[in-house]
Amino acid sequence: MLRATAVLLTALLATTACGPSHAQSLVDIDLIDRDTGQWLPEYRHRSQTWVPGVPGHRYSVRLTNTTGERVLVVLSVDGVNAISGETAGTGQAGYVLGPWQSTEIAGWRKSLQDVAQFYFTDLPDSYAARTGRPDNVGVIGVAVFRERSYPRPYYEPAPIAREQDGYDRSRRDQAARAEKAAPAAPAAPAARGAREASSADAYGGVGQSIGTGHGAREWSPVNRTEFVRASRTPAQVFQLRYDDVPNLVAMGVMPRPYEWDRRHRRPSGPQAFPGGFAADPPGRW
């Protein structure tokens, strides 16, 4: 069995997601700009999903379990596990979401009580770059695992005389205590394969501009739980790419912003209709 100690959200309780979603997914992932309170828009480009970030703004990763069962979500930010700070791998610790639960992850976990805030920053200032791992900056991804279920056999008890009921119950209790005292089978090691993100350099030579910084501490209590994965490989892997608006425009991901002054800018050379109303000429009248 694949056992993994994961983090269960307790203070950030379930809510109903009401933002963008990803079809046929176990877990939806969205980014929220915490300085404006807005859901960041998503743009599809060359089979990837991109999100524009504003340097200096704090953000959170919103995770929504779209199923009626518990799931384990391993969260990778810039190729780094958001809980442990290790180079991300699918076999690592993650957040356990209850049925239909939705929550926001606001930073790098520092303890069971607090996180260091996520914020968009210049690439050299990103947590991944500052710890010598800049290769996957600009990617936020999740690996989702289902929980292993154990079938419960149904036994139809044979009818017995009433006076025997207490005796048989005592024997059943003794057997149950003996079974509980038996040592558990050792757990198999968890898979540690990593899914690497593609580079932004493929988009016309435009390199990644921003990453995720290691910001101020923030209270965000959680506790631990046990989770047995149903399989060694994730049931879902999904990633978002992000960068600042100028880079996304240069790569053709976003349309060029409308510039009001471009429309009203005065062309060069003489103009037949250069102004509005007739002005007084210089001198006295």
N, C-alpha and C positions, 0 to 999 in steps of 0.2 A: 504494500500500500504506500501511496505517496502522501506523507503527512507534512504539512507546512504550518508553522506558527505564523499567523497573520494578525493584522490589526483590525479590530472591529470598531466601527464608529458608534459611539454611544451618545455623545453630546449633540452631534449634528444629526438629528433624527430625520426619518424619511419624510419627503415631501413629494408632491406630484410634479413631474417635469412638464413645462409648458413652453419649451423653446424648440429650436431646431432638433431634428432627430435623424438617425441613420437607419434606413430600412433594413428589416430582418436582422437586427443586431441584438445580442444579449444585453449589452451595455451601451448606452449612448454617451458620447463625450462631447462637451462643449466648453468654450472658454468665455469667461465673463470678466470684463474690465471693471475692477473694483473701484476705480476712481470715478467712473461715470455711471456705474450700475448697469451698463448695457451688455447684452449678449453680442459677442464679436461675430460679424458675418463670415460665412464660409464661401469660398470660391473654388469651383472645380476647374482644374487645369492640368492637362496631360496625365490624366488618371490619378491625380493627387488632389487632396483637399487642403486649401491654404486659408490662413486667418491673418488679418493685418493687426499688428501690435504697435502701440505708441510708446516709444522709449520713455522710461521714467514712470509709467503707469503700473500699478499693482494689478495682478490678475489671479483668478482662481480657475481650477479645472473642475467642471461639474460632471459628476458621474451619475448615471441613472440606470438602475437595474430594471430591465423591461420584462422580467420573468417573475413567476410566482415561486421561485426557489432562491436559496442563497447562492451567491457567486463570489469568487475571489478575483480581484482586479489588481494586477501588478502594473503600477504606474511608472512610466519612464518619461523623464523630462530632460531633453538634451542628451539622451543616451545614458542618463544616471537614474538609478532607482530613487524615487522620491521619499522613501522611508529610510533606507539604510545608507544611501549615499554611494553605494557600490556602482561600478559600471553595470548597466542594466542587463539582466538575464531573466528569462521567463520563469525559472525555477525559484525565484527569490520571494521574499515576503511581500504581501500586498494588503489591500483593504478588502474586508469582507462586507458585502452589501446584502441586507436582508431582502425578502421578496418586495419588489416594486420600490425599493428605497432609492432616494436621490440625495446626494450630498455634494458639498464643495470642498475640494482640497486646496488650501490657500498657501501652502508652502512646503519647504523641505522639513521633514519631521526631525526634530531635535531631541524629543523625549515623548513620553506618553502624555505630557501636559502642554507642549508648545511646538510651534513650527517657526521657521524662518521664511518670511513672506516671499512669494514669487513676484518678480517684477521684470518688465522688459528693460533691457539695458544694452549698451554697446557690447559687441562680441567679446572683446578682451576682458570686460568686467563680469562676464557670465560665470556662474559657479563652476560649470564644466571646464571652461578655459582656465580659470584660476587654479583648478586642481589637475591641470595637464591633460584634459580630455576634450579638446575642441572639435573633434571630427564630426560629432553628431548634433552639434548645436543647431537649434531651429526645428526640432522634431519633438512632438509630444505624442506618446503612444500608450496603448493598453494591451495587455494580454489577459484574457478572461478565461477562467476555469469554472466548469460545473462542479458541484459537490457530489461525491460518491454516495449513492443511496444503498441501503441494505434492506432487502425484502424481509418482511415480517411474516413468518409462516402462521397460518391459521389452524388451530387445533380445535376440533369439536370434542369436548369432554364426554366420556361415557357416563350415563347416570349411575350414581352410587347411593348407598344408604346414607341417611342423614347422620347417623352416629359415627361414620367413618370420615366425615368431611374434615374434622379437625386434625386427625392423624395424617391424612394425605396432604393437607396444606402444610403441615410441619415438615414433611419430607421434601416438598417442593421448595420451601424456604431454605432448607439445608443445602439442596442442590444448587440453588441460585447463589448462595453465599460462597460455596466452593468454586463455582465457575468464575465469580467476580475476583476471587483471590488468585486465580491462575495467572501466570505471567503473560503479558501481551506479546505477540509476535513482533520482532524487530521491524522497523519501518525501512522501506527501500529508499535510497538517496533520491532526491528530487532532481529532475532534469535541469540543466543550466545553460541550454542553448540560447544564444542572443540573436535578436533580429536587428540587423544594422539598417540605418536609414540611408536613403540615397542622397547625394550631394547636390546643393543648389548650383554648383558650378556647371551643371549640364544645361542650364538655362541661359544660353548666350553669354557665358563667361561672367555672369553676375554672381558674386560671392555673397554668402550670408552676412547680414548687417547687424542683427541684434540677437541676443540670447536671453537666458533667464538668470537673474541675479539672486544672490543670497541676502535677503533683506532683513528688516527688523523682526525681532521675536514677537510672536502673537500667541495668546492662549488658545489652545485647541485640543482639549482632552480626549483621549481614546483609551481603550484597554485591549487586552489580548484575548484571542479565542483560538480554538483548534479547528482546522479545516482539512478534510481529506479530499484530495483532488480526484476527480473521476477518471482522469487520463494524464499521461505525461506531457502531452502537447496541448496547447490552448485550444479552446473551442472557438475563440474569436481573437484576432489580432487586428488592430486598427490604429492608424496614426494620423495626426494633423501636422501639417507644416505651417510655420509662421515666419514672418519677417515684417519689416516696416513698409509703409505704403510706397515710398519712392522705389524700393527694390521690387515690390510686387508689380508696380506699373511698368518698370523697365523690363521685367520678364514676361509681360503680357498677361499676367494673372488677373490684374484689376484694370478697369478702364481708366484712362487718364482723367484726373479730376477736372471739373469744369472751372475755368478761370474767368471770372467776371471781367477783369480788366483787359483780357485779350480781345474780347468782343468790342470793347469801347476804346481800344487803343488807337491813337491817331496815326493814320498811314503817313509815310514819308512823301514829300513832294507837294506841289500846289493842290489845293482842294477847292472845288466849285462851291461847296457848302460847308465851310469850316466852322461856323458857329451857329448860335441860335437867334438872338435878337440884335438889333443894331445898337451899337454903343456910341456914346458921344465922342466926337473927335477931340483932340487936345486943343486947348485955347478957350477963350471966352466967347459966349454966345449971347 
